[in-house]
Amino acid sequence: MQMGPDDAIDLSLVKRALVVKLRHHGDVLLTTPVFSALKSRIPNIEIDALVYADTHAMLDGNPAISRVFAIDRAWKSRTALARASEEWRLLRLLRQRGYDLLIHLSEHPRGAWLSRFLGCAYSVAPDYAQRSKFWRRSFTHRFSLPKNAHRHMVEWNLDALRRIGIQPGVGEKRLILVAGTQGQSEADKLLEQYGIEAGTFVHLHPASRWSFKCWPEARNAALIDALARRGEQVVLTAAPDAQELDFVSRILSLCNAKPVNLAGKLSLKGLAALTAKAKLFIGVDSAPMHMASAMGTPVVALFGPSGEMEWGPWSSKMRVVASASHPCRPCGIDGCGGGKISDCLVTLPEDRVLRAVSELLDQ
């Protein structure tokens, strides 16, 4: 018999729940098994989400989610009165929903205030020892944090459910990302424009908003040339961000091969649809890497200062390439000494990445 905590909640009393994840794109995507598992155990439940507005696409269209509420980061730049007006409007909307359960999945202090303001019968959040009594007393349940870096964030998120008596099954742990008709149309038009068929190309997304997670331009260029010699068509992508676009331009300037450059040309939904059509994804620790996992595309992921045990591809069809000669990793530091350049990535050779590519493509 499967045992649970003595204070497991009465699921029959939960009609509506709010899941809060105020983090970045990849973090939000890694919460999707929470929605799936909760919906599986309480089929008639309505589950809403509260995220930052720019991460909305990670949850939009998810069949387990009723509504996605968003906080615009731009509110910070408005006047105090305008920001208060937006905050109050959101709080009233949330309160009108009448939630029975709040699941807060980060250290953001907003979770404690929401728990008190919304008056949920049940609320669960991480048990941060350093937090004040106000935090600890704001939730009916708190789940323990791992004491090492060997627990994936998907499991960490699902611990919130385990704490209240829900043991997720293996089939409920899959990442869910819906590209939608607009995303599919974006990807199809671009592939048609360049005469590329689905399933025939390798998708390389070399950039990240965090430069210390990136593999050097020269090594990316050498990889592209090696893939071309192997007969692979490479499609490059990046966010429509000046820093990322410049990074891709520098890579292309060092290439002998001519990859298809779609950098800055796709929305998040379009990027999801494109990577679903690739036969392989190659990238660093970033949201697009998690998106490829969600779309079922085989993934080769390059890791440096961040830990693959926590943040690696959530997929059985994957290879992680990381330095074995840097015992200091994963350090979690923004480059060696905080210098934005990570030696464990700079020295990572192309042949190891190519070996991982071959292992997946030749299966």
Buried (B, 14 or more C-beta within 10 A) or exposed (E): EEEEEEEBBEBEEBEBBBBBBBBBBBBBBBBBBBBBBBBBBBEEBBBBBBBBBBBBBBBBBBEBBBBBBBBBEEBEEEEEEEBEEBEEEBBEEBEEBEBBBBBBBBBBBBBBEBBBEBEBEBBBBBBEEEBEEEBBEBBBBBBEEEEEEEBBBBBBBBBBBBBBBBEBEEEBBBBBBBBBEEBBBBBBEBBEEEEBEBEEBBBBBBBBBBBBBBBBBEBBBBBBBBBBEEEBBBBBBBBEEEEBBEBBEBBBEBBEBEBBBBBBBBBBBBBBBBBBBBBBBBBBBBBBBBBBBBBBBBBBBBBBBBBBBBBBBBBEBBBBBBBEEBEEBBBEBBBBEEEEBBBBBBEBEBEBBBEBBEEBBEE
